[in-house]
Amino acid sequence: MNPARMPPTLERRGQPAAPGIAAGPLVRLATAGVRRAGSGDPGRERRALSEAIGKAVAALAGLIEAASGDAAEILAFQVAMLEDEALSAPAFERIDAGHDAASAWQAAIDAETAGYQAADTDYFRARAADLRDIRDRVLRALDGTDDDSFPPGAVLVGEDVTPSRFLGIDWTAGGALALFAGSSSSHVAMLARARGVPMVVGLGAFDEDGHRDAIVDGTAGRVVLSPGKPEWAAFETERARSRGRDAEEAAAARNPAATAGGDRVSVMINIAGADELAGLDPAICDGIGLVRTEFLFRQDGVLPGEEEQYAVYRRVLEWAGSRPVVLRTLDAGGDKPIAGLTIPGESNPFLGTRGIRLSLARPDVFRVQLRAMARAAVHGNARIMLPMVTVPSEIDAAAALLDDAVRDLSAAGIACRRPPLGIMVEVPAVAAAPEIFARAAFFSIGSNDLTQYVTAAARDIAAVAPLNDPGHPAVTRLIRNVVEAGKALGREVSLCGDMGGEPRHIPVLIAAGLRSVSVAPRLVGRTKLAVAAARS
């Protein structure tokens, strides 16, 4: 293009969703649609759709192998939906009525999506995004364009991007997201923050035609199209600052965390599996504050046995050495369904049979996990944590099962140890009256679910995402209440939700008396710097 005909520099402001700054070629995120011509043969169209669904499942399975934690859970949920024949049945019926595979699939999924969007509960409205995601993936497979290929370091612009599409993009060469809509609390924003991909949402629709390059400042919520010399100079300055911050964070990660007043703060890490520990130096953290064990229950509906679980828990404990490791028992349900285990068709799974409720409803599965944890406990400083506790009797029931497991293992001559049994504080009923949960050996505040329940706002629904604020006074007041109750009871209190890894919340947590947080491994240095700047 003739430089004289280049469009003028255009700046847009939106909402910061993932920090960092990046620049690169501007690429429009194409939306999937019906482009494939039908054959007119219903049998051939049925086969085409079946093959496309199979390709989509295989592609998602490949992404799951490379993912962990929340990313793996999102993808596994989509696989479960695609493998549900009830979802695809209306599309096949349309094909039998004479429609081509692509239009039949799109019409069927759009109708299903409309039903989810019109549901009375936030849970089902949030699942509409997953339906659109798998709709588009199958359409791309039908069209033969199921592989997203973008220039290295591209700035991707569009209405929104789905989780599986984000995870299918190679971000190793850099890049960024500039979205017309989207939410800073969405699954994609969470994934972008975890991978260091700058992201700005809520930019509003704009015409990017003619613009070839863009700068995205995910910290300031700013996007510059066709930057001129002043903008490029400012970018280089900010990028140098960013690299300096990265080096500072890396150095801080290796030092103990303490406030400006000298109060020591424990900074631990959250992981979803032993593979996340590869290449990670235990010296950067004070232990593992959360091991999400549900990742083990994602193998094509086959539940893991005692030996498989024991081997993984042992690896994690041996990596940590003498440092504490908090093994959370299975936290399934809500937005983490597991085939053959969770209860299908609940009207509101977030308020249904999830976490400890599900484990106690399936003692056969729970006993296997408790046996594996008790066996692994001899290899390190293990603690067991129960999710979604609501009443003290749930602790008693779990403790009885743990005692039975230890007694049976000991009687069989199998080495084991009974770890302390603590609870997650994520249900408002517990945060409001923590003193009645004195049977718990420790408390760990799950700020993600606590915030969701206190504000009655799901973080992955764009329309209400701004309400889902961990800094809401009601949330911080409950956190302080738990910390004070913990001191009175002589119980350790930590926080393992996203709030602990956001520097803007650290001063509030310190002021509330909290002295232990658990964050994603890549956020350890940033968190320690925020702690050092906070007054106690």
Secondary structure by P-SEA (a helix, b strand, c coil): ccccccccbbbbbbbbcbbbbbccbbbbbccccccccccccaaaaaaaaaaaaaaaaaaaaaaaaaccaaaaaaaaaaaaaaaccccaaaaaaaaaacccaaaaaaaaaaaaaaaaaacccaaaaaaaaaaaaaaaaaaaaaacccbbbbccccccccccccaaaaaacccccbbbbbbcccccccaaaaaaaaabbbbbccccccccccccccccccccbbbbccccaaaaaaaaaaaaaaaaaaaaaaaaaabbbbcccbbbbbbbbbbccccccccccccccccccccccccccccccccccaaaaaaaaaaaaaaacccbbbbbccccccccccccccccccccccccccaaaaaaacaaaaaaaaaaaaaaccccbbbbbbcccccaaaaaaaaaaaaaaaaaaaaacbbbbbcbbbbbcccccccccccccccccbbbbaaaaaaaaaacccccccccccccccccaaaaaaaaaaaaaaaaacbbbbbcccccccccaaaaaaaacccbbbccccaaaaaaaaaaaccc
